[in-house]
Amino acid sequence: MEKDREFYELMQVSSPTLCYFCRTQRRLSYRNERFLYHRKCELTGKEIISSFSLDKPFPVYENDAWWSDEYDPVKYGRDFDFNRPFFEQFFLLRDSVPRLARQQQKPMWNSDYCNCASQNKNCYLVFSTNRCEDCYYGSWVNDCKNCIDSKNTTRCELCYDCTNCYDCYDLKYSQDCVNCKSSNFLRDCIGCMDCFACSNLHNKQYHIFNQKKTKEEYENFIKNTDLGSYKTVKEGKETSQKFLQDMIVKQYHGSNIENSLGDYLWNCKNAFTSFECVDCEDVRYCVCIERAKSSMDHTHWGVGTERIYDCQACGYDLFNLRFCNLCWTGCSDLTYCDQCFSSKNCFGCVGLKKNEYCILNKQYTKKEYEELIPRIIGQMKRAHGASAQAERRSGSASLSEAELTNTNTWGEFFPSSKSCYAYNETLAQEHKPMTKEEVLQKGWIWKDKDPKEYLPQSFQVPDNIKDVAENITNEILGCEICGKNYKIIPQEFSFYKRQTVPIPKKCSDCRHNDRLNLRTGRILYERKCQKCVAEIKTTYAPEATEIVYCEDCYLDYAV
């Protein structure tokens, strides 16, 4: 597309060889949020929690040790060898440089079991979560308090098992709601309170299955519906989902967008084929970013970023980054860098802190750097051209992982085969689920389950929260779906008692998967509005049971 070509010229990169969906998959194969391990810091010897298992080749430091003066990334620097592929040299460097144990942006208070997170207090197993307090088991949660089992929620309080909810209070088992409170089993509601199993309602009160009730009728219904019972809640979910499966939905989730295409977009202008983006302008093929401008293929984070191309987990005041992973805070003009901070004018570096004019972590003068970079890129472009010719001769649709690693391919993000994580540890497995056999066939890594995490459960959990004693926090439970062991922490138990929520019988991972399954994917389908038959693009697949309206028809319909 013309806009794509203009951006490639601006960033001085070649066109990608993969489609946007597979490019996203490749970047996400470098993002492990949810899998944490106990290990020792290899600088201090202290027991730490890390996103890296013990089998990694590189040292892992606790975060404070990594940031200390005892670690100097430049001492790992090396000369660039024009007789060897760039990726080969880069990954040898990466596997020698110490890594941060977890991706956390300070300040963090009493939130050790959090990853890809910042400024949280008293939080546990929340990921991609920022500025939250007393929140547990969540993903992409921002500015929330006292919430459990959340996915994509913002400015919510006392909410449980909610997905894509904003500015809600005391809401349970709901999705795609804004400014709702004291309700259960809602979908696509705005400004509602005291409602049960409703959809597409605006500013309503005392409704059950979209039917208006008196205050007395509603309160009697709630009184006679025992929401402290696991069995009752399970039946309520099944009944409400059946009621909602044929509901009318808008072609996309979000609001206040201009000239944009994608899903879960808020306050965006000129966002094309992008998903889960907030306050963005002139972005294309982006996923899970906020406050970003003039960027393409940027996955996760943002916040004051501009001219970012094919990067993962890069954020906070960045400019002109290409093919970077985990670069934060005041960086500019970085290419093929990994876990670098407050640095600029660097190429192929790992673990830098406030550095400039470095290549493979070796310090150069400005003049030396500016002379070397065109030579390195020129070599990579020549290898890229040779690989493309071989690809055309063989009829292959795209370059293989081995070719990407061994041919210096310019213009491609790091290959999935060289990720620090197993494929099934990363968000790529959520984006595009694959079997162990499929992953290994591609030459990627797979991590098998640890049998020690799947011991039999001997404790029988009462059905109703009113019958559960506090000593449950001492018990080891087993997930009714996958069998994985899990515990109820004291703060979680206190929430369940206060909010009349039954003890979950699934582990936090399976509950997370349930919420993922409520959402549409990141593929756009061409369909017709089922009212005015206008051509639309939507993430609702043709076989979806929902009735899909264009935005204008939906706004006329919603009550």
C-alpha positions in Angstrom: 0.0 0.0 0.0 1.1 3.5 -0.7 1.1 4.6 3.0 3.2 1.6 3.9 5.8 2.4 1.2 6.0 6.0 2.3 6.7 4.9 5.9 9.3 2.4 4.8 11.1 5.2 2.9 10.9 7.4 5.9 12.4 4.8 8.2 14.9 3.7 5.5 13.9 0.1 5.6 13.0 -2.6 3.1 9.5 -4.0 2.8 8.7 -6.9 5.1 8.5 -10.5 3.9 5.7 -11.5 6.3 2.0 -10.4 6.5 1.0 -8.1 9.5 -0.4 -11.1 11.4 2.8 -13.1 11.2 4.9 -10.1 11.9 2.9 -9.6 15.1 3.3 -13.2 16.0 7.1 -12.9 15.6 7.4 -9.9 17.9 5.1 -11.5 20.5 7.3 -14.6 20.5 9.7 -12.3 22.4 7.2 -11.4 25.1 6.8 -13.6 28.2 4.4 -11.9 30.7 2.9 -14.7 32.7 5.5 -17.4 33.4 7.7 -16.6 36.4 10.4 -18.7 38.0 12.5 -18.8 41.2 16.2 -18.6 40.7 19.3 -16.8 42.1 20.7 -13.5 41.0 24.1 -14.3 39.4 25.6 -11.1 40.8 24.4 -11.1 44.5 23.4 -14.7 45.0 20.0 -13.5 46.3 16.9 -15.6 45.6 14.8 -13.8 43.1 11.7 -14.1 40.9 12.4 -13.9 37.2 10.7 -14.3 33.8 13.7 -16.5 32.8 13.9 -20.2 33.7 17.1 -21.7 34.8 18.1 -23.1 31.4 19.0 -19.7 29.9 22.5 -19.1 28.6 22.8 -15.5 29.9 23.2 -14.3 33.5 20.1 -12.9 35.2 20.4 -10.1 37.8 17.9 -8.9 40.3 16.6 -5.5 39.1 18.4 -3.4 41.7 21.7 -5.2 41.0 21.3 -4.7 37.2 20.8 -1.0 37.6 23.8 -0.6 40.0 27.2 0.6 39.0 28.5 -3.0 39.4 27.1 -3.8 36.0 28.8 -2.1 33.0 27.3 -3.2 29.6 30.2 -1.7 27.6 32.7 -4.3 29.0 30.8 -6.9 26.9 31.5 -4.9 23.7 33.1 -6.5 20.7 34.2 -5.6 17.2 31.9 -6.0 14.2 33.1 -8.8 12.0 32.2 -8.2 8.3 32.9 -11.9 7.5 30.1 -13.1 9.8 26.3 -12.6 9.7 25.0 -9.7 11.9 22.4 -11.9 13.7 25.1 -14.5 14.6 27.2 -11.8 16.2 24.2 -10.1 17.9 22.9 -13.3 19.6 26.4 -14.2 20.8 26.5 -10.8 22.5 23.0 -11.1 23.8 23.7 -14.5 25.4 26.6 -13.1 27.4 25.0 -9.8 28.7 23.1 -9.9 32.0 19.3 -9.6 31.8 16.9 -7.9 34.1 15.0 -10.5 36.2 11.6 -8.9 35.5 10.4 -6.1 33.3 9.3 -3.5 35.9 9.3 0.2 35.8 9.7 1.8 39.3 8.2 2.6 41.6 6.7 -0.8 42.6 5.5 -1.5 46.1 5.0 -5.1 47.4 4.4 -6.3 43.9 7.2 -8.8 43.2 5.1 -11.3 41.4 4.3 -8.8 38.5 5.9 -8.6 35.1 5.8 -6.0 32.3 4.4 -3.7 34.9 5.0 -0.3 36.4 4.0 1.8 39.5 1.8 -0.9 41.1 1.1 -1.3 44.8 0.1 -4.6 46.6 -0.5 -6.4 43.3 0.0 -10.1 42.6 0.2 -11.9 39.2 -0.8 -8.9 37.1 0.9 -8.4 33.8 1.1 -5.4 31.4 -0.4 -3.6 34.3 0.3 0.0 35.5 -0.6 2.3 38.3 -2.9 -0.3 40.1 -3.4 -1.1 43.8 -4.6 -4.3 45.4 -5.2 -6.0 42.1 -4.7 -9.7 41.4 -4.6 -12.0 38.3 -5.0 -9.5 35.5 -3.6 -8.5 32.2 -3.5 -5.1 30.5 -5.0 -3.4 33.6 -4.5 0.3 34.3 -5.4 2.7 37.1 -7.6 0.1 38.9 -8.1 -0.7 42.6 -9.3 -3.9 44.3 -10.0 -5.8 41.1 -9.4 -9.6 40.5 -9.4 -11.6 37.2 -9.3 -8.6 34.8 -8.5 -8.3 31.2 -8.1 -4.9 29.5 -9.7 -2.9 32.3 -9.1 0.8 33.1 -10.1 3.0 36.1 -12.2 0.2 37.6 -12.7 -0.6 41.3 -14.1 -3.6 43.1 -14.6 -5.5 39.9 -14.4 -9.3 39.4 -14.0 -11.3 36.2 -14.4 -8.3 33.8 -13.0 -7.9 30.3 -12.7 -4.6 28.3 -14.4 -2.6 31.0 -13.8 1.1 31.8 -14.7 3.3 34.7 -16.8 0.6 36.4 -17.5 -0.1 40.0 -18.6 -3.3 41.7 -19.2 -5.0 38.4 -18.9 -8.8 38.0 -18.7 -11.3 35.1 -19.0 -8.6 32.4 -17.4 -7.4 29.2 -17.3 -4.3 27.0 -18.9 -2.0 29.5 -18.3 1.6 30.4 -19.3 3.5 33.6 -21.5 0.6 35.0 -21.8 -0.4 38.6 -23.4 -2.9 41.0 -24.3 -5.3 38.2 -23.6 -8.8 36.9 -23.3 -10.5 33.5 -23.4 -7.4 31.3 -22.2 -6.9 27.8 -21.9 -3.8 25.8 -23.6 -1.5 28.4 -22.9 2.1 29.2 -23.9 4.0 32.3 -26.0 1.2 33.8 -26.4 0.1 37.4 -28.4 -2.6 39.2 -28.7 -4.7 36.1 -28.4 -8.5 35.5 -27.6 -10.3 32.3 -28.2 -7.4 29.9 -26.7 -6.1 26.7 -26.7 -2.9 24.6 -28.3 -0.8 27.4 -27.5 2.8 28.0 -28.2 4.6 31.3 -30.6 2.0 32.6 -31.4 0.7 36.1 -33.2 -2.3 37.4 -33.1 -4.5 34.3 -33.0 -8.3 34.1 -32.3 -9.9 30.7 -33.0 -6.5 29.2 -36.5 -6.4 30.8 -37.4 -3.4 33.0 -38.2 -4.2 36.6 -39.3 -2.2 39.6 -36.8 -1.6 42.4 -38.5 -4.1 44.6 -38.7 -6.8 41.8 -35.0 -6.4 41.1 -33.9 -6.5 44.7 -36.1 -9.6 45.3 -34.5 -11.3 42.3 -31.0 -10.6 43.5 -31.8 -11.7 47.0 -33.0 -15.0 45.7 -30.1 -15.5 43.4 -27.2 -16.9 45.5 -24.2 -15.4 43.7 -21.9 -16.7 46.5 -22.5 -20.2 45.0 -20.1 -21.5 42.4 -22.9 -23.6 40.9 -25.2 -20.6 40.6 -22.5 -18.4 39.0 -21.6 -21.1 36.5 -25.3 -21.5 35.6 -25.7 -17.7 35.4 -22.7 -17.5 33.0 -24.2 -20.2 30.8 -27.7 -18.7 30.8 -26.5 -15.2 30.1 -24.1 -16.3 27.4 -26.9 -18.2 25.7 -29.1 -15.1 25.9 -26.3 -12.9 24.6 -25.0 -15.1 21.8 -27.4 -13.7 19.2 -27.1 -10.1 20.3 -26.5 -7.2 18.0 -22.9 -5.8 18.1 -21.1 -2.9 16.6 -18.5 -3.8 13.9 -15.7 -2.7 16.3 -15.1 -2.2 20.0 -14.1 1.3 21.1 -15.1 5.0 20.6 -14.0 8.4 19.3 -12.1 7.1 16.3 -11.4 9.0 13.0 -10.5 7.3 9.7 -9.4 4.2 11.6 -9.7 0.4 11.0 -9.2 -2.4 13.6 -10.7 -3.3 17.0 -10.6 -2.1 20.6 -9.6 1.4 19.5 -10.2 4.5 21.7 -9.4 8.1 20.8 -7.5 7.1 17.6 -7.0 9.0 14.4 -5.6 7.3 11.2 -5.1 4.0 12.9 -5.0 1.2 10.2 -5.3 -2.5 11.0 -4.5 -1.8 14.6 -5.8 -3.4 17.8 -6.1 -2.4 21.4 -4.8 1.1 20.9 -5.5 4.2 22.9 -4.8 7.9 22.0 -2.8 7.0 18.9 -2.4 8.8 15.6 -1.0 7.7 12.2 -0.3 4.2 13.3 -0.5 1.0 11.2 -0.4 -2.7 12.2 0.0 -1.8 15.9 -1.1 -3.8 18.9 -1.6 -2.8 22.6 0.0 0.7 22.4 -1.1 4.0 23.8 -0.1 7.6 23.1 1.9 6.8 20.0 2.3 8.6 16.7 3.6 7.9 13.2 4.5 4.2 13.9 4.1 0.8 12.3 4.3 -2.7 13.6 4.7 -1.5 17.2 3.5 -4.1 19.7 3.0 -3.2 23.4 3.6 0.0 25.3 4.1 3.4 23.6 3.5 6.5 25.8 5.2 9.4 24.1 6.6 7.4 21.2 7.0 8.4 17.6 8.5 6.9 14.4 8.7 3.3 15.9 9.0 0.4 13.4 8.8 -3.3 14.1 9.4 -3.0 17.8 8.2 -4.9 20.9 7.7 -3.6 24.4 9.3 -0.2 23.7 8.0 2.8 25.5 8.3 6.2 27.4 9.5 9.0 25.2 11.1 7.2 22.3 11.9 8.5 18.8 13.1 6.7 15.6 13.5 3.0 16.7 13.8 0.1 14.3 13.7 -3.6 15.1 14.1 -3.1 18.9 13.0 -5.2 21.9 12.4 -3.9 25.4 13.9 -0.4 25.0 12.6 2.2 27.4 12.8 5.8 28.5 14.3 8.5 26.4 15.8 6.5 23.7 16.3 7.6 20.1 17.9 6.4 16.9 18.3 2.8 17.9 18.4 -0.2 15.5 18.4 -3.9 16.4 18.8 -3.1 20.1 17.6 -5.2 23.0 16.8 -4.0 26.6 18.5 -0.6 26.3 17.6 2.4 28.3 18.1 6.2 27.9 20.4 5.5 25.0 20.7 6.9 21.5 22.5 6.3 18.2 23.3 2.6 18.9 23.1 -0.4 16.7 23.0 -4.1 17.7 23.4 -3.4 21.4 22.1 -5.2 24.5 21.6 -4.0 28.0 22.8 -0.4 27.6 22.2 2.4 30.2 22.6 6.0 29.0 25.0 5.1 26.2 25.6 6.6 22.7 27.4 5.7 19.6 27.8 2.0 20.4 27.8 -1.0 18.0 27.6 -4.5 19.6 28.1 -2.7 22.9 31.5 -1.3 21.8 32.0 2.4 22.3 32.9 4.5 19.2 33.3 8.2 18.4 30.5 9.9 16.5 32.7 9.9 13.4 33.6 6.2 13.7 30.0 5.3 14.3 28.6 7.2 11.4 31.2 5.6 9.1 30.5 2.1 10.2 26.7 2.0 10.2 26.3 2.4 6.4 28.8 -0.4 5.8 27.0 -2.7 8.2 23.5 -2.0 6.8 24.9 -2.3 3.2 26.2 -5.7 4.0 22.9 -6.7 5.5 21.0 -5.4 2.5 23.2 -7.3 0.1 22.6 -10.5 2.0 18.9 -9.7 2.1 18.9 -9.3 -1.7 20.7 -12.6 -2.2 18.2 -14.3 0.1 15.3 -12.8 -1.8 16.6 -14.0 -5.1 17.0 -17.5 -3.7 13.5 -17.3 -2.3 12.1 -16.3 -5.7 14.0 -19.2 -7.4 12.7 -21.7 -4.9 9.1 -20.3 -4.9 9.1 -20.0 -1.1 6.6 -17.6 0.3 8.9 -16.2 3.0 12.4 -16.6 4.5 12.9 -19.5 6.9 14.1 -19.0 10.4 17.5 -20.4 9.5 17.8 -18.0 6.6 16.8 -15.1 8.8 19.5 -16.0 11.3 22.3 -16.8 8.9 21.9 -14.3 6.1 22.0 -10.9 7.8 18.5 -10.2 6.7 18.0 -6.4 6.8 14.5 -5.2 7.6 13.2 -8.0 9.7 12.7 -8.3 13.5 14.6 -10.9 15.4 13.6 -14.5 14.4 11.4 -16.5 16.8 13.9 -19.3 16.9 16.3 -17.0 18.8 13.8 -15.8 21.4 14.8 -15.9 25.1 11.6 -17.8 25.7 9.8 -20.9 24.6 7.0 -20.2 22.2 4.3 -21.4 24.6 5.7 -19.1 27.3 4.9 -16.0 25.2 2.0 -14.0 24.1 2.5 -15.4 20.6 0.7 -18.6 21.8 -2.3 -16.4 22.6 -2.1 -14.6 19.3 -1.7 -17.8 17.2 -2.0 -21.0 19.3 0.2 -23.8 18.1 0.8 -27.4 19.2 4.2 -28.6 20.4 4.7 -30.5 17.2 4.0 -27.4 15.1 6.4 -25.3 17.1 9.2 -27.8 17.0 8.7 -28.3 13.3 9.5 -24.6 12.7 12.7 -24.9 14.8 11.3 -22.9 17.7 11.4 -23.7 21.4 8.7 -25.5 23.4 8.7 -25.8 27.2 7.0 -28.9 28.7 4.9 -28.7 31.9 6.6 -29.2 35.2 5.0 -32.3 36.9 5.7 -30.8 40.3 3.0 -28.2 39.5 0.3 -30.8 38.9 -0.1 -32.7 42.2 -3.5 -34.1 43.3 -5.8 -31.9 45.3 -6.8 -33.3 48.6 -9.0 -30.4 49.9 -12.6 -30.2 48.9 -13.7 -26.6 48.3 -17.2 -25.8 49.5 -19.6 -24.6 46.8 -20.6 -21.4 48.6 -18.2 -18.7 49.8 -20.1 -18.4 53.0 -19.1 -21.9 54.0 -15.3 -21.4 53.3 -13.0 -20.9 56.2 -9.9 -18.8 56.2 -7.6 -21.8 56.4 -8.2 -22.4 52.7 -5.3 -20.0 52.2 -3.1 -22.9 53.5 -4.4 -25.4 51.0 -3.1 -26.5 47.6 -5.9 -26.6 45.0 -6.0 -28.2 41.6 -7.5 -26.7 38.5 -10.7 -28.5 37.3 -9.6 -27.9 33.7 -5.8 -28.5 33.4 -5.0 -29.9 36.8 -2.4 -27.3 37.6 -2.0 -26.4 41.3 -2.9 -23.0 42.6 -3.4 -21.2 46.0 -5.8 -18.7 47.3 -3.8 -15.8 48.8 -5.2 -14.1 52.0 -6.0 -10.8 50.2 -7.9 -12.7 47.5 -9.9 -14.6 50.1 -10.8 -11.4 51.9 -12.1 -9.9 48.6 -14.2 -13.0 47.9 -15.8 -12.8 51.3 -16.6 -9.1 51.0 -17.9 -9.2 47.5 -19.7 -12.5 47.8 -17.7 -14.3 45.1 -17.3 -18.1 45.2 -13.8 -19.7 45.3 -12.7 -20.3 41.7 -12.2 -23.9 40.7 -9.9 -23.0 37.8 -6.3 -21.8 38.0 -5.5 -18.2 37.1 -4.2 -19.3 33.7 -7.4 -21.1 32.7 -9.5 -18.2 33.9 -7.3 -15.9 31.8 -7.9 -18.1 28.8 -11.7 -17.9 29.4 -11.5 -14.2 29.2 -9.3 -14.4 26.1 -12.0 -16.5 24.5 -14.6 -13.8 25.0 -12.7 -11.5 22.7 -12.4 -11.4 18.9 -9.1 -12.1 17.3 -6.8 -9.7 15.3 -8.0 -10.7 11.8 -10.4 -8.4 9.9 -13.1 -9.9 7.8 -15.1 -8.3 5.0 -18.8 -8.5 5.8 -22.0 -6.6 5.2 -23.9 -4.7 7.9 -26.8 -7.0 8.8 -29.2 -4.1 8.7 -28.2 -1.7 5.9 -25.9 -4.1 4.1 -23.1 -1.6 3.8 -19.6 -3.1 3.3 -17.7 -3.3 6.6 -14.6 -4.8 8.0 -14.8 -6.4 11.4 -13.1 -8.9 13.7 -16.4 -10.9 13.9 -15.8 -13.9 11.7 -18.6 -14.8 9.1 -19.6 -17.8 11.2 -19.9 -15.8 14.5 -23.4 -16.0 16.0 -23.6 -12.2 16.8 -25.6 -9.9 14.5 -23.0 -7.3 13.3 -24.1 -3.7 12.5 -22.1 -0.9 11.1 -21.5 1.9 13.6 -24.3 4.1 12.3 -26.9 1.4 12.5 -25.7 0.3 15.9 -26.0 3.8 17.4 -29.6 3.9 16.1 -30.3 0.6 17.7 -28.7 0.8 21.2 -31.1 1.8 23.8 
